[in-house]
Amino acid sequence: MVDRAGEAVPAGHEAVLRWARDTGLVTGEHEERRLARMRLTILASGALPGGDLADVVLTAQWAAFICCLDDHIDRRDLGMAARDLEQLTAPLRRVLASDVDLREVTGRHARVLADLFARTAAGMSAAWRRRLVQDYTDFLDATEQEVTIRQSATQLTTDAYVRLRRRTITVLPMLTVLERTGHAPLPEDLPPELEAGLAALRRAGADIAGWVNDLASACDDATVGQDNLVTLIARGDGCDTSTARRRVSARITQRQKDFRITAGELRETCTLPPDEAAELGAYVTQVERYVTASLTWMARTNRYAADATRVRDRMQSGGSARDDQRRCHVVGCVTA
């Protein structure tokens, strides 16, 4: 085991950068510097306190792949060109479709995904493999749907946007990866009520991360003419941006309350045999740790720092919605 405040972050950081160079995930000094600034081992070590260095590194490598792919899409304006985006995602889909020989995979991002999937899936159940394939495929579907919506200038309702946003934020596939790296796999063949509760917990975690992101990136999104939760609330409620920000903050507060209640209910009402109940509890704890680690990472790396810090502190202290409304303030635009 490693001391997360000592070895894990610096040693893992160097390992992630070396892996990114060796696999071709980053090409050139600019991309490498950008990845270095992300300091993704802060995210991974926060999600895996006291975890083995190998698990921290593998988690950070997944996060690096997700972030670098997102940067690639943004930098090449693929987010506005459906055909070009599909050319990028098609090889990724082929990797997920079946066991693929890494030597036969084309495209640097597809090769990296094949490498990650093979190393992460080793020793995991067929059910886990199906979940990861489903989660990441759904992310690809949602990303392509988002592009189609933008190209058609379709204005989504707030509810429709929220459903799409929780699929594009990549929290859900990362939670499945953490079953492996956090040694907290979901018990199989759970009763329907527990399945429903876990799905609700995962959705709430994705919403919290996505909405904090939207709150901070509203100015950037508006500059390029893209909607997010802030602009949709402003338009739907007929209010100015400052008021919309406060309303999004209130929504985050309520979603955190939902998250805490759901986590508590899953633990308190579980009637599984002791071993399975312990596995379920470990998974719930892993979800909680990852959501908090995501906000800590945003704050420590100055990614949406003000919003991430406030929301993270509220989660750790168990503050109420009313407490947050008293503390709530409107922050300026923060760029990544």
MIZA-193643 format. One line per 5 residues: number of its first residue (from 1); their letters; for each residue x, y, z of C-alpha. Coordinates in Angstrom, 2 decimals. Example, Ala and Ser with C-alpha at 12.3 -4.5 7.8 and 13.67 -1.06 7.14 Angstrom:
2
1	as	12.30 -4.50 7.80  13.67 -1.06 7.14
END
This chain:
336
1	mvdra	0.00 0.00 0.00  1.12 3.56 -0.55  0.79 6.78 1.34  -1.52 8.87 -0.82  0.06 12.08 0.43
6	geavp	3.54 10.79 -0.35  4.37 8.29 -3.05  1.12 7.85 -4.99  0.71 11.30 -6.53  4.27 12.10 -7.72
11	aghea	5.19 8.53 -8.68  1.84 8.01 -10.37  2.08 11.32 -12.18  5.36 10.36 -13.83  4.02 6.90 -14.68
16	vlrwa	0.93 8.36 -16.37  2.98 10.82 -18.44  5.41 8.09 -19.51  2.53 5.79 -20.49  0.80 8.58 -22.43
21	rdtgl	3.98 9.21 -24.43  4.67 5.54 -25.04  1.12 4.78 -26.23  0.84 7.89 -28.40  -2.00 9.32 -26.35
26	vtgeh	-0.06 12.57 -26.33  2.09 13.70 -29.22  4.38 16.65 -28.84  5.35 18.89 -25.95  2.16 20.95 -26.00
31	eerrl	-0.10 17.93 -25.44  2.22 16.52 -22.81  2.31 19.81 -20.89  -1.47 20.03 -21.05  -1.83 16.53 -19.66
36	armrl	0.74 17.25 -16.94  -1.23 20.30 -15.81  -4.31 18.13 -15.31  -2.57 16.27 -12.44  -4.97 13.37 -12.75
41	tilas	-3.29 11.36 -10.02  -4.89 13.83 -7.59  -8.25 12.61 -8.84  -7.24 8.95 -8.80  -5.55 8.94 -5.40
46	galpg	-8.50 10.82 -3.91  -10.87 8.18 -5.23  -8.59 5.40 -3.92  -7.24 6.59 -0.54  -4.49 4.24 0.56
51	gdlad	-4.76 2.32 -2.69  -1.99 0.43 -4.45  0.08 2.56 -6.78  -0.80 0.32 -9.74  -4.52 0.90 -9.14
56	vvlta	-4.05 4.66 -8.76  -2.06 4.77 -12.00  -4.58 2.69 -13.96  -7.43 4.92 -12.75  -5.47 8.03 -13.72
61	qwaaf	-4.71 6.53 -17.13  -8.42 6.06 -17.79  -9.03 9.67 -16.75  -6.18 10.80 -19.01  -7.65 8.93 -21.96
66	iccld	-11.07 10.49 -21.35  -9.69 14.02 -20.97  -7.30 13.79 -23.93  -10.03 12.44 -26.19  -12.29 15.30 -25.12
71	dhidr	-9.52 17.81 -25.83  -8.93 16.22 -29.24  -12.61 16.61 -30.11  -12.69 20.22 -28.95  -9.39 21.22 -30.55
76	rdlgm	-10.36 19.84 -33.94  -13.93 21.16 -33.70  -15.21 17.60 -34.05  -17.90 18.53 -31.56  -19.55 20.49 -34.35
81	aardl	-19.01 18.00 -37.21  -20.97 14.76 -36.91  -19.26 12.94 -39.78  -15.76 13.70 -38.53  -16.71 12.70 -35.00
86	eqlta	-18.11 9.38 -36.19  -14.81 8.65 -37.97  -13.11 9.07 -34.60  -15.62 7.03 -32.60  -16.01 4.14 -35.05
91	plrrv	-12.65 2.51 -34.16  -13.49 2.96 -30.45  -16.75 1.11 -31.00  -14.91 -1.72 -32.74  -12.63 -2.09 -29.72
96	lasdv	-15.66 -2.41 -27.46  -17.55 -4.78 -29.75  -15.34 -7.80 -29.16  -11.94 -9.00 -28.02  -9.63 -7.30 -30.50
101	dlrev	-5.98 -8.01 -31.13  -4.20 -4.77 -30.24  -2.05 -5.19 -33.35  -5.16 -4.94 -35.51  -6.50 -1.75 -33.96
106	tgrha	-6.13 1.46 -35.99  -6.10 5.00 -34.62  -4.15 6.13 -31.57  -7.18 6.65 -29.34  -8.57 3.24 -30.24
111	rvlad	-5.22 1.61 -29.47  -5.12 3.31 -26.08  -8.68 2.21 -25.31  -7.86 -1.38 -26.32  -4.84 -1.34 -24.01
116	lfart	-6.83 0.09 -21.09  -9.74 -2.27 -21.56  -7.54 -5.36 -21.74  -5.59 -4.46 -18.59  -8.65 -3.41 -16.63
121	aagms	-10.83 -6.36 -17.62  -8.26 -8.97 -16.56  -9.85 -11.10 -13.86  -13.20 -9.29 -13.96  -16.54 -11.01 -14.55
126	aawrr	-18.41 -11.12 -17.84  -21.13 -9.00 -16.22  -18.59 -6.31 -15.35  -17.24 -6.33 -18.90  -20.76 -5.86 -20.25
131	rlvqd	-21.32 -2.93 -17.89  -18.14 -1.15 -18.96  -18.91 -1.70 -22.64  -22.46 -0.45 -22.11  -21.36 2.61 -20.12
136	ytdfl	-18.67 3.72 -22.55  -20.78 2.94 -25.63  -23.58 5.03 -24.13  -21.11 7.89 -23.67  -20.16 7.66 -27.35
141	dateq	-23.84 7.56 -28.34  -24.59 10.62 -26.22  -21.60 12.54 -27.61  -22.78 11.93 -31.16  -26.35 12.84 -30.22
146	evtir	-25.09 16.09 -28.73  -23.37 16.98 -32.01  -26.51 16.23 -34.00  -28.53 18.44 -31.69  -26.04 21.30 -32.08
151	qsatq	-25.91 20.99 -35.85  -29.70 21.09 -36.09  -29.87 24.07 -33.69  -32.38 22.13 -31.61  -33.16 23.67 -28.23
156	lttda	-33.56 20.94 -25.62  -35.84 21.20 -22.66  -34.04 21.35 -19.33  -35.08 17.79 -18.46  -33.90 16.45 -21.82
161	yvrlr	-30.58 18.28 -21.43  -30.07 16.86 -17.92  -30.62 13.32 -19.20  -28.11 13.86 -22.01  -25.55 15.63 -19.80
166	rrtit	-25.30 12.80 -17.31  -24.34 10.53 -20.22  -21.64 12.86 -21.63  -19.85 13.67 -18.34  -18.11 10.19 -18.26
171	vlpml	-18.72 9.68 -14.54  -20.65 6.46 -15.21  -17.88 4.60 -17.10  -15.33 5.78 -14.52  -17.45 4.34 -11.71
176	tvler	-17.39 0.99 -13.49  -13.60 1.20 -13.89  -13.38 1.87 -10.15  -15.10 -1.42 -9.41  -11.85 -2.94 -10.64
181	tghap	-9.25 -0.47 -9.38  -11.07 0.14 -6.09  -11.64 -3.59 -5.54  -15.31 -2.91 -5.00  -17.22 -4.92 -7.61
186	lpedl	-20.98 -4.86 -7.59  -22.61 -8.02 -6.29  -24.46 -9.78 -9.10  -28.14 -10.73 -9.29  -29.28 -8.02 -6.90
191	ppele	-32.97 -7.54 -6.06  -34.74 -4.99 -8.30  -35.08 -2.44 -5.51  -31.32 -2.43 -4.91  -30.61 -2.22 -8.64
196	aglaa	-32.91 0.81 -8.81  -31.24 2.44 -5.81  -27.76 1.95 -7.25  -28.85 3.37 -10.60  -30.27 6.42 -8.79
201	lrrag	-27.01 6.87 -6.86  -24.94 6.73 -10.04  -27.24 9.20 -11.81  -27.05 11.64 -8.90  -23.25 11.45 -8.83
206	adiag	-23.06 12.13 -12.56  -25.48 15.05 -12.24  -23.48 16.68 -9.44  -20.25 16.57 -11.45  -21.93 17.66 -14.67
211	wvndl	-23.81 20.56 -13.14  -20.77 21.92 -11.28  -18.94 21.77 -14.60  -21.78 23.62 -16.32  -21.95 26.27 -13.61
216	asacd	-18.32 27.15 -14.15  -18.14 26.80 -17.93  -21.29 28.78 -18.71  -19.37 31.79 -20.02  -17.15 29.68 -22.27
221	datvg	-20.14 27.74 -23.58  -22.10 30.91 -24.25  -19.14 32.37 -26.15  -19.25 29.52 -28.65  -23.05 29.44 -28.73
226	qdnlv	-23.54 26.19 -26.81  -26.28 25.64 -24.26  -25.66 24.26 -20.83  -27.74 24.06 -17.67  -27.21 27.74 -16.80
231	tliar	-28.33 29.05 -20.19  -31.29 26.67 -20.28  -32.48 27.78 -16.84  -32.07 31.43 -17.84  -34.07 30.90 -21.01
236	gdgcd	-36.71 28.65 -19.51  -37.29 30.76 -16.41  -36.91 34.09 -18.19  -34.21 35.25 -15.76  -30.75 36.80 -16.05
241	tstar	-27.54 34.80 -15.86  -26.80 35.64 -12.22  -30.21 34.39 -11.15  -29.79 31.29 -13.30  -26.47 30.55 -11.60
246	rrvsa	-28.11 30.74 -8.18  -30.85 28.40 -9.34  -28.33 25.91 -10.70  -26.50 26.08 -7.34  -29.78 25.29 -5.61
251	ritqr	-30.30 22.33 -7.94  -26.84 21.03 -7.08  -27.66 21.33 -3.39  -30.84 19.31 -3.85  -29.03 16.71 -5.95
256	qkdfr	-26.42 16.29 -3.22  -29.21 15.75 -0.73  -30.67 13.09 -3.05  -27.22 11.50 -3.29  -26.74 11.32 0.49
261	itage	-30.24 10.00 1.11  -29.90 7.31 -1.56  -26.50 6.19 -0.23  -27.91 5.98 3.29  -30.97 4.03 2.21
266	lretc	-28.87 1.52 0.28  -26.86 0.81 3.41  -29.71 0.87 5.91  -32.33 -1.13 4.03  -30.04 -3.78 2.56
271	tlppd	-31.22 -7.30 3.42  -28.49 -9.20 1.56  -26.38 -11.85 3.29  -23.51 -10.28 5.27  -20.81 -10.86 2.64
276	eaael	-22.90 -9.41 -0.18  -24.06 -6.53 2.01  -20.41 -5.69 2.71  -19.68 -5.72 -1.03  -22.63 -3.43 -1.67
281	gayvt	-21.49 -1.06 1.07  -17.98 -0.97 -0.37  -19.37 -0.06 -3.78  -21.52 2.75 -2.35  -18.48 4.10 -0.49
286	qvery	-16.47 3.99 -3.72  -19.10 6.03 -5.54  -19.09 8.61 -2.74  -15.30 8.83 -2.78  -15.14 9.33 -6.52
291	vtasl	-17.69 12.14 -6.60  -15.87 13.94 -3.77  -12.49 13.28 -5.40  -13.75 14.78 -8.66  -14.65 18.02 -6.92
296	twmar	-11.37 18.06 -5.00  -9.46 17.58 -8.23  -11.30 20.45 -9.92  -10.51 22.69 -6.96  -6.84 21.76 -6.54
301	tnrya	-6.06 22.04 -10.24  -8.06 25.28 -10.66  -10.61 23.55 -12.84  -13.84 25.29 -11.83  -12.20 25.88 -8.47
306	adatr	-14.74 28.07 -6.64  -17.76 25.92 -7.42  -15.94 22.63 -6.89  -14.56 23.69 -3.50  -17.92 24.85 -2.19
311	vrdrm	-19.77 21.75 -3.31  -17.04 19.37 -2.09  -16.97 20.99 1.37  -20.73 20.71 1.64  -20.57 17.00 0.77
316	qsggs	-17.92 16.33 3.38  -19.69 18.27 6.12  -23.17 17.00 5.31  -24.47 20.58 5.10  -28.14 21.09 4.37
321	arddq	-29.75 22.68 1.37  -30.67 25.65 3.55  -27.05 25.98 4.71  -25.88 26.03 1.12  -28.43 28.64 0.13
326	rrchv	-27.04 30.90 2.84  -23.46 30.32 1.62  -24.29 30.34 -2.09  -22.57 32.99 -4.15  -22.29 33.71 -7.81
331	vgcvt	-18.83 33.02 -9.13  -17.13 34.48 -12.15  -16.19 32.51 -15.23  -13.39 30.01 -14.66  -11.52 28.54 -17.60
336	a	-9.90 25.13 -17.57
END
